[in-house]
Amino acid sequence: MMAQIQQEKDRLDLAPKKFNMWLFIFTSFMFFAALTSGFIVYVGGRGHGLSLILPNVFIYSTAVIMTSSVTLFLASRAAKRLQFGKQRLFLWLTFALGAAFFALQIYGWYILTYKMSIYFSNPNASQSFVYVFTGMHLIHIIAGLLLILNTLAGSYRNKPQVINLYKMEMSSIFWHFVDIIWIYLYVFLLLNQY
């Protein structure tokens, strides 16, 4: 009976934190909407887009982050089924895929800078937006990776299931949001290449 009461108390204590996560998601969405709107206004008067073709590495990073959303979904499902070994395995895979996405994005910057001679401080400021979009997204990726590590650490400790599921849910909400934002940014950049 006491364990049941404590579980209910834990669940209720976590509800405001979940609301804060949704506020952060909404704020981040508005931030990226403002960035893309700024780009549209900037290039609108000039009649051209980025004036570049995005490196192929960005399509590979897109596939990687989409795969990471699948592995995180599988981790959540395993947690709900009390399959903690599978949960940890899929969390580690999600973390590895997130780190690979990060590395691919940095490699994309390398290609832009050293192979295509497109710099952040460029006379064509529309090209600088590529660095701004991807840079701001990478900051969110770092936050997502830290959330996943926190969830992983909690899964190795003997925490109540309500806490484990809460951490999984928070990580999932944030990570899937970061995935969707990247797809939005990537498609937006593709549509504005020239």
C-alpha positions in Angstrom: 0.0 0.0 0.0 2.8 2.4 0.9 4.6 1.6 -2.3 1.5 2.4 -4.3 1.0 5.7 -2.5 4.7 6.6 -3.2 4.3 5.7 -6.9 1.3 7.9 -7.2 3.1 10.8 -5.4 6.1 10.3 -7.8 3.8 10.4 -10.8 2.1 13.6 -9.6 5.5 15.3 -8.8 6.7 14.6 -12.3 3.7 16.1 -14.1 4.9 19.8 -13.9 8.3 18.8 -15.2 6.6 17.2 -18.2 4.7 20.4 -18.8 8.0 22.3 -18.7 9.4 20.0 -21.4 6.4 20.8 -23.6 7.0 24.5 -23.0 10.6 24.1 -24.0 9.6 22.2 -27.1 7.1 24.9 -28.1 9.8 27.6 -27.5 12.3 25.7 -29.6 9.9 25.2 -32.4 9.1 28.9 -32.4 12.9 29.6 -32.4 13.5 27.5 -35.5 10.4 29.0 -37.2 11.8 32.4 -36.6 15.2 31.4 -38.1 13.6 30.0 -41.2 11.3 33.1 -41.5 14.4 35.3 -41.2 16.0 33.4 -44.0 12.9 33.7 -46.2 12.8 37.5 -45.6 16.5 37.8 -46.2 16.5 35.9 -49.5 13.1 37.2 -50.6 14.5 40.6 -51.8 17.4 39.0 -53.5 15.6 36.5 -55.7 18.0 33.6 -54.9 18.4 30.9 -52.3 21.5 29.5 -50.8 23.3 29.4 -54.1 24.9 26.0 -53.2 24.2 22.3 -53.4 24.1 20.7 -49.9 26.8 18.0 -49.4 25.5 14.4 -49.5 26.6 13.9 -45.9 23.4 15.7 -44.8 21.2 13.0 -46.3 23.3 10.3 -44.5 22.9 12.2 -41.2 19.2 12.4 -41.8 19.0 8.6 -42.2 21.0 8.2 -39.0 18.8 10.5 -36.9 15.6 8.8 -38.3 17.1 5.4 -37.3 17.8 6.7 -33.8 14.2 7.6 -33.4 13.3 4.0 -34.2 15.8 2.7 -31.6 14.5 5.1 -29.0 10.9 3.9 -29.7 12.2 0.3 -29.2 13.8 1.3 -25.9 10.6 2.9 -24.7 8.6 -0.2 -25.6 11.1 -2.4 -23.8 10.9 -0.2 -20.7 7.1 -0.6 -20.7 7.4 -4.3 -20.9 10.0 -4.4 -18.1 12.7 -5.7 -20.5 15.5 -3.6 -18.9 18.3 -5.3 -20.8 16.7 -4.4 -24.2 15.9 -0.9 -22.9 19.6 -0.3 -22.2 20.7 -1.8 -25.5 18.4 0.4 -27.5 19.3 3.4 -25.4 23.0 2.8 -26.1 22.2 2.4 -29.8 20.2 5.6 -29.8 23.1 7.4 -28.1 25.6 6.0 -30.6 23.4 7.0 -33.5 23.0 10.5 -32.0 26.8 10.8 -31.7 27.2 9.7 -35.3 24.6 12.3 -36.4 26.7 14.9 -34.6 29.9 13.8 -36.2 28.3 13.7 -39.7 27.0 17.3 -39.2 30.5 18.4 -38.2 31.9 16.6 -41.3 29.3 18.5 -43.3 30.7 21.8 -42.0 34.2 20.6 -43.0 33.0 19.9 -46.5 31.2 23.3 -46.7 34.3 25.1 -45.4 37.3 23.4 -46.9 36.0 21.7 -50.0 33.3 24.2 -51.1 34.8 27.4 -49.6 31.6 28.4 -48.0 32.3 30.1 -44.7 30.1 31.3 -41.8 31.2 34.9 -42.5 30.3 34.9 -46.2 29.5 37.8 -48.5 26.4 35.8 -49.4 24.8 35.8 -45.9 22.1 33.3 -47.0 24.9 30.6 -47.0 25.7 31.5 -43.4 22.2 30.4 -42.5 23.3 26.8 -43.2 25.7 27.1 -40.3 23.2 28.8 -38.1 20.5 26.2 -38.7 22.8 23.2 -38.2 24.6 24.8 -35.3 21.4 25.6 -33.4 20.2 22.1 -34.1 23.5 20.6 -32.8 23.0 22.4 -29.5 19.7 20.6 -29.2 21.3 17.3 -30.2 23.8 17.8 -27.3 20.9 18.4 -24.9 19.2 15.3 -26.3 22.3 13.1 -25.8 22.6 14.3 -22.2 18.9 13.4 -21.6 19.6 9.9 -23.1 22.6 9.5 -20.9 20.6 10.5 -17.9 17.9 8.0 -18.8 20.6 5.3 -19.3 22.1 6.1 -15.9 18.7 5.8 -14.3 18.1 2.5 -15.9 21.2 1.0 -14.3 20.1 2.1 -10.9 17.3 0.4 -9.1 14.8 3.3 -9.5 11.0 2.9 -9.3 9.4 2.0 -12.6 7.4 5.2 -12.6 10.7 7.2 -12.6 12.2 5.0 -15.3 9.2 5.4 -17.6 9.1 9.2 -16.9 12.8 9.5 -18.0 12.1 7.4 -21.1 9.1 9.6 -21.9 11.0 12.9 -21.5 13.9 11.6 -23.6 11.5 10.3 -26.3 9.6 13.6 -26.4 12.7 15.6 -26.8 14.6 13.3 -29.2 11.7 12.8 -31.5 11.2 16.6 -31.6 14.9 17.0 -32.5 14.4 14.4 -35.2 11.4 16.2 -36.7 13.1 19.6 -36.5 16.1 18.2 -38.4 13.8 16.8 -41.1 12.1 20.2 -41.4 15.4 22.0 -41.6 16.9 19.6 -44.1 13.8 19.8 -46.4 13.8 23.6 -46.0 17.5 23.8 -47.0 17.0 21.4 -49.9 14.1 23.5 -51.3 16.2 26.7 -51.1 19.5 25.4 -52.6 19.3 27.7 -55.6 
